[in-house]
Amino acid sequence: MKIAGFIDILSPVKVIGDRDADITGVHSDSRKIQAGSVFVAVKGTQSDGHSYIHKAIGNGAIAVIAEELPSDTVENVTYLQVKDSAEALGKAASFFNGEPSKHLRLVGVTGTNGKTTIATLLYNVFKKLGYRAGLLSTVTNYVNDREVPATHTTPDAVELNSLLAEMLAEGCDYVFMEVSSHSVDQKRIAGLHFAGGIFTNLTRDHLDYHETFEAYRDAKKGFFDSLPSGAFALTNKDDKNGMFMLQNTKADKYSYSFQALADFKGKILETHFDGTLMTINDREVMTQFVGKFNAYNLLAVYGASVLLGQDENEVMVLLSTLQSVSGRFETIRSPDGYTAIVDYAHTPDALTNVLNAIREVLDGGGNVITVVGCGGNRDKGKRPIMAKESVRLSNRVILTSDNPRFEDPDEIIKDMVSGLDSVEKKKAVCITDRREAIRTACLLAQTGDVILIAGKGHEDYQEVKGIKNHFDDREVVREIFKPE
């Protein structure tokens, strides 16, 4: 592959040097540069790649793509000046890997909650339908049947296109991926060709990064704005931002809803801890999922599957066979007659959804005990809201540590307590040690009660002072449940 090819797709404002040199790789991390690589200098949130141009050249880079070219250019190195390095990285990574997304049916799922569940269930549906498929999610990635550990909700552009190329090489027809607001804002999905996009819902999250709700919302909308004509855009009509997402999209517009007329209309008939009986477009299906939020997820999965050309009858049958995603409303039964539910809920809305689902099933037949914390170095504004929602919808609440990262966990808990009035504080207790908090909840539980352990879900670590220590809520619960 020649540098000239990159010039054609990037349309740089300025080019210095040889256009015919052969390229061996594309990277934005100077430490990964090898002989023959292209280095793309991206202005990140932590550091500016322009500061590492000379280091990259020292490591063997033969071409540099940057917004600002250095005054002291090096002989035998080609320089491409572009308006937006982040966007150029996505396009360059896609081009270097043979533009794999153009040869796959790539579907992106965005929104605050439900992304992992919907993407994973779509992957499972299409595998069951006999297709080779790929998955890019918070929990894990799959190249057909091969698991590839996930490090971010959406990988960086280089890793993303490399994974897509692997999926194409292994014969995948469909790929389902979570699209985070960070990935849209940072142009990580630039250069990708989507066959469809799904919007789940929008509530407060990631304001530590986006600063305002409007900026967070607009980042999500940017994904739909970029969808091409011929793709589909499927939105949750019941979310107040659902139709807003589709305002400027070129894609074909579709909706799903429980409350309004929509292309895919659902209705919940019965809900139990073993599942939910619901209808989709007036056809009945018994699912193994609990709660209205999961019913929305299933409605989106059904809609997207049909929009991708699958038979409605086959998809409906498969919905009844699907099981919950790891760490999402994962139920563990106690030998003493109470139930523990481990869930990834780490936003006020997600926590409210899960607690409401539990209360709907219990219908006053047992107590709800919630163990919850908030992550460090993230949006502080949601901490008092999380505590207040927990107390409002629970009989007892234990405030504990989540992933404190570089913050003092006790200070995080204090931020949560600040959202409670004097009466609400009587329902809550603070136990910083998460293992001890879970153990205390189990000691408080009686037959018929439900313990919700929220915030970490599938995670098998607790991050403290930059170190990830092994910790899995599910393992802790099972250890407690073992007979002595």
Sequence and secondary structure as in RCSB ss.txt:
>XXXX:A:sequence
MKIAGFIDILSPVKVIGDRDADITGVHSDSRKIQAGSVFVAVKGTQSDGHSYIHKAIGNGAIAVIAEELPSDTVE
NVTYLQVKDSAEALGKAASFFNGEPSKHLRLVGVTGTNGKTTIATLLYNVFKKLGYRAGLLSTVTNYVNDREVPA
THTTPDAVELNSLLAEMLAEGCDYVFMEVSSHSVDQKRIAGLHFAGGIFTNLTRDHLDYHETFEAYRDAKKGFFD
SLPSGAFALTNKDDKNGMFMLQNTKADKYSYSFQALADFKGKILETHFDGTLMTINDREVMTQFVGKFNAYNLLA
VYGASVLLGQDENEVMVLLSTLQSVSGRFETIRSPDGYTAIVDYAHTPDALTNVLNAIREVLDGGGNVITVVGCG
GNRDKGKRPIMAKESVRLSNRVILTSDNPRFEDPDEIIKDMVSGLDSVEKKKAVCITDRREAIRTACLLAQTGDV
ILIAGKGHEDYQEVKGIKNHFDDREVVREIFKPE
>XXXX:A:secstr
 BHHHHHHHH  SEEES S  B  EEES GGG  TTEEEE  B SS BGGGGHHHHHHTT SEEEESS  SS  T
T EEEE S HHHHHHHHHHHHTT GGGGSEEEEEESSSSHHHHHHHHHHHHHHTT  EEEE SSEEEETTEEEE 
SSSS  HHHHHHHHHHHHHTT  EEEEE  HHHHHTTTTTT   SEEEE    S  HHHHSSHHHHHHHHHHHHH
T  TTSEEEEETTSTTTTGGGTT  SEEEEEESSS  SEEEEEEEEETTEEEEEETTEEEEES  SHHHHHHHHH
HHHHHHHTT  HHHHHHHHTT    TTSSEEEE TTS EEEEE   SHHHHHHHHHHHHHHHTTSS EEEEE   
TTS TTHHHHHHHHHHHH SEEEE  S  BTS HHHHHHHHHTT  HHHHTTEEE  SHHHHHHHHHHH  TT E
EEEES TT  EEEETTEEEE  HHHHHHHHHS  
